[in-house]
């Protein structure tokens, strides 16, 4: 039925259309067209290698050598990461 109508108004005018909600169709439509959003700022800090090792090695029995190796790889990657597109604007 939705595919047969190009707008909410034409859908609601259809005799076969039944609305089964306490909210008005316009309110639901507006919610999806203009969803409520919050601006969130993220900040990423350097990982806490000791905490990561504690969780993975001590608490979950991961190999200490493998975790240490991957944490070193992560440090190298973080040191050499490129700046984002924000630096161009």
Backbone bond lengths (Angstrom), bond angles and torsions (degrees), N, CA, C in turn:
res aa  C-N    CA-C-N  psi(-1)  N-CA   C-N-CA  omega(-1)  CA-C   N-CA-C  phi
1 X - - - 1.441 - - 1.536 110.72 -
2 X 1.324 117.04 -38.86 1.460 120.05 -179.52 1.523 110.64 -64.37
3 X 1.320 117.27 -35.89 1.464 120.74 -179.99 1.526 111.94 -66.04
4 X 1.324 117.40 -23.76 1.462 121.36 -178.65 1.523 112.84 -79.91
5 X 1.329 117.83 -11.54 1.461 121.54 -175.22 1.524 110.06 -121.84
6 X 1.312 115.23 139.24 1.459 120.38 -178.62 1.519 113.08 -92.16
7 X 1.324 117.67 -12.57 1.460 119.82 -178.91 1.521 109.93 -143.48
8 X 1.321 115.38 163.45 1.461 121.11 177.15 1.524 110.27 -63.02
9 X 1.318 116.82 -39.16 1.460 120.86 -178.24 1.528 111.45 -62.38
10 X 1.331 117.11 -45.12 1.466 119.09 -179.40 1.528 111.02 -68.42
11 X 1.312 117.43 -31.70 1.464 120.56 175.89 1.523 110.26 -65.67
12 X 1.331 116.95 -44.16 1.462 120.45 -178.27 1.527 112.36 -68.82
13 X 1.318 118.18 -25.35 1.464 121.65 178.25 1.521 112.15 -76.94
14 X 1.315 117.38 -16.49 1.463 121.54 179.75 1.530 109.31 -67.22
15 X 1.336 117.12 131.16 1.468 121.74 -178.21 1.526 112.27 -65.48
16 X 1.317 117.74 -23.81 1.469 121.33 -179.31 1.533 112.34 -81.13
17 X 1.326 116.46 -12.27 1.457 121.04 -176.08 1.523 110.77 -75.13
18 X 1.341 115.97 127.03 1.462 121.66 175.15 1.523 108.29 -125.31
19 X 1.318 115.79 127.97 1.464 120.68 179.31 1.520 107.97 -99.18
20 X 1.338 117.23 120.73 1.457 121.31 -175.64 1.508 113.91 -111.58
21 X 1.315 117.70 40.20 1.457 120.70 -178.38 1.523 110.02 -134.18
22 X 1.332 115.68 153.82 1.464 120.18 175.52 1.526 111.41 -73.81
23 X 1.320 116.91 -23.29 1.464 121.76 178.06 1.520 109.38 -82.91
24 X 1.315 115.63 145.91 1.461 118.74 179.15 1.526 109.82 -70.74
25 X 1.322 117.38 150.03 1.470 119.88 177.26 1.526 111.96 -59.02
26 X 1.328 116.93 -34.77 1.456 120.57 179.27 1.526 111.09 -64.85
27 X 1.340 116.53 -39.70 1.468 120.37 179.52 1.525 110.78 -65.78
28 X 1.323 116.61 -40.98 1.465 120.51 178.88 1.523 109.91 -66.69
29 X 1.320 116.86 -44.77 1.462 121.92 178.46 1.528 110.25 -59.37
30 X 1.325 116.65 -46.07 1.463 121.09 -179.83 1.524 111.44 -63.04
31 X 1.331 116.96 -36.28 1.462 120.85 178.72 1.526 110.67 -60.34
32 X 1.329 117.48 -41.52 1.462 120.42 -178.82 1.524 112.57 -78.88
33 X 1.314 117.46 -30.64 1.460 120.51 178.58 1.527 110.71 -77.11
34 X 1.330 116.82 -37.67 1.470 122.55 -178.89 1.526 109.42 -127.64
35 X 1.321 118.21 70.10 1.469 119.80 -175.87 1.527 111.56 -66.21
36 X 1.332 115.61 147.20 1.463 118.06 176.28 1.529 109.56 -70.15
37 X 1.306 116.47 133.43 1.464 120.61 -178.75 1.523 109.58 -133.54
38 X 1.310 115.01 154.32 1.455 121.56 174.88 1.514 108.36 -121.43
39 X 1.319 116.00 138.90 1.459 119.94 175.79 1.523 107.60 -81.34
40 X 1.311 115.71 125.19 1.457 121.30 -178.95 1.519 108.17 -123.77
41 X 1.314 115.84 130.82 1.461 120.96 176.48 1.520 109.00 -100.76
42 X 1.308 115.62 128.48 1.452 121.34 178.04 1.521 109.19 -104.23
43 X 1.302 115.27 141.84 1.456 119.24 172.10 1.524 107.54 -132.72
44 X 1.299 115.08 129.33 1.453 120.69 -178.65 1.518 108.93 -106.79
45 X 1.305 114.95 124.88 1.453 120.68 179.43 1.522 108.86 -105.95
46 X 1.303 115.73 170.18 1.465 120.28 177.55 1.525 109.33 -63.68
47 X 1.323 116.80 141.49 1.467 119.15 -179.85 1.527 111.37 -66.78
48 X 1.311 116.38 148.60 1.461 123.42 177.02 1.530 107.25 -88.92
49 X 1.335 116.05 93.79 1.467 120.91 -175.09 1.523 112.68 -59.04
50 X 1.327 117.52 -38.47 1.465 119.99 179.48 1.526 111.07 -63.77
51 X 1.320 116.03 -41.40 1.477 120.35 179.94 1.526 110.40 -67.91
52 X 1.317 117.14 -42.50 1.465 121.02 178.24 1.515 110.06 -61.05
53 X 1.315 116.32 -46.12 1.467 120.87 179.05 1.523 110.84 -62.52
54 X 1.317 117.36 -42.22 1.465 121.15 178.79 1.525 110.85 -58.90
55 X 1.313 116.17 -46.63 1.466 119.76 -178.31 1.521 111.16 -66.80
56 X 1.328 117.11 -50.10 1.463 120.04 -173.43 1.523 113.35 -76.78
57 X 1.325 117.21 -42.55 1.471 120.30 -175.47 1.525 110.88 -84.18
58 X 1.321 116.66 -54.65 1.463 120.19 -173.90 1.527 113.17 -74.70
59 X 1.325 116.88 -39.47 1.461 119.11 -175.14 1.524 113.84 -92.50
60 X 1.347 116.95 -27.09 1.465 118.96 -174.45 1.524 113.54 -123.47
61 X 1.309 117.01 11.12 1.468 123.15 172.89 1.525 115.17 58.84
62 X 1.326 117.50 34.42 1.458 119.90 172.26 1.525 108.46 -75.29
63 X 1.321 116.36 158.91 1.458 121.59 178.42 1.530 110.01 -68.89
64 X 1.328 116.12 125.48 1.464 120.59 -178.92 1.527 111.15 -62.49
65 X 1.341 117.18 -38.99 1.467 120.70 179.63 1.527 111.37 -63.09
66 X 1.316 116.49 -44.05 1.467 119.87 -178.31 1.530 111.13 -67.59
67 X 1.326 116.61 -41.98 1.464 119.74 179.64 1.522 110.23 -65.11
68 X 1.316 117.18 -43.67 1.463 121.62 178.73 1.523 110.61 -60.13
69 X 1.324 116.00 -43.63 1.461 120.93 179.54 1.532 111.03 -62.67
70 X 1.309 116.85 -44.76 1.469 120.40 -178.35 1.527 111.69 -69.90
71 X 1.327 116.86 -33.38 1.463 118.98 176.34 1.526 111.02 -66.73
72 X 1.340 117.13 -35.90 1.467 120.33 175.50 1.527 110.27 -65.79
73 X 1.344 116.30 -41.89 1.465 120.18 176.78 1.531 110.57 -60.31
74 X 1.324 115.99 -41.07 1.460 120.54 179.21 1.526 110.81 -63.85
75 X 1.310 117.24 -42.69 1.467 120.77 178.22 1.523 111.10 -60.07
76 X 1.339 116.68 -43.69 1.469 120.52 178.57 1.526 110.56 -62.39
77 X 1.324 116.11 -43.15 1.462 120.14 -179.25 1.525 111.03 -64.29
78 X 1.324 116.75 -40.50 1.465 119.89 179.56 1.521 111.77 -67.84
79 X 1.321 117.38 -34.35 1.462 120.99 178.93 1.522 111.78 -69.14
80 X 1.319 116.88 -33.43 1.460 119.89 -174.74 1.525 113.59 -102.59
81 X 1.329 117.71 7.33 1.468 118.43 -177.15 1.515 110.56 -65.70
82 X 1.326 113.65 149.16 1.454 119.95 -177.23 1.516 109.82 -84.51
83 X 1.330 115.06 158.58 1.457 118.68 176.01 1.518 108.90 -72.94
84 X 1.312 116.58 153.46 1.456 121.91 -178.55 1.516 111.97 -79.51
85 X 1.307 115.92 -179.42 1.461 121.49 179.76 1.520 111.97 -66.11
86 X 1.324 117.28 -20.83 1.457 120.83 179.99 1.513 113.29 -59.16
87 X 1.320 117.57 -26.25 1.463 120.13 -179.53 1.527 112.22 -72.42
88 X 1.325 117.75 -13.52 1.459 121.32 -179.35 1.520 112.43 -92.18
89 X 1.323 117.11 -12.28 1.470 118.64 -175.51 1.498 111.78 -97.53
